[in-house]
Structures are given as structure tokens and as C-alpha cells.
Amino acid sequence: MERLNHIIQEAVAKREWKPIAASRGQPLLSNLFFADDLVLFGEATKDQAGVIKNCLERFCQALG
């Protein structure tokens, strides 16, 4: 899962993935990892859905 986090953070750094803010002045959220769960956060648009899909596909390819 660490690899997926790196892929997501790379997309955020490139400004492809648009994370959300829970409230003003708070850190932006793109994902939360738990023991065996994952929650993804992003702008609710078709373009962002495509970015998320691309990141997940890159992760799957990395797994083999």
C-alpha cells in the first residue's frame, strides 16, 4: 500500500489529483489508509475520476 500512497502523492504534487479540505485552513486530504481499508478523497468530476482510475491502474501494474 505504500507504493499506492507514493503514486497518489505524486499525482497530487503534479496537481493532477485535486485533494479536498475538510474545513478552511486545514490540511488537504487525498487518502486515508487503515489496517485493511482505504478511503480516497478528490474533487467530484469525471476528470478526477479518470486521474484516480489511472493511479489505481498504475498500482495494479506495479503489483504484477
Secondary structure, DSSP 8 states (H G I E B T S, - for coil): -HHHHHHHHHHHHTT-S--EESSTTS-EESEEE-SS-EEE---SSHHHHHHHHHHHHHHHHHH-
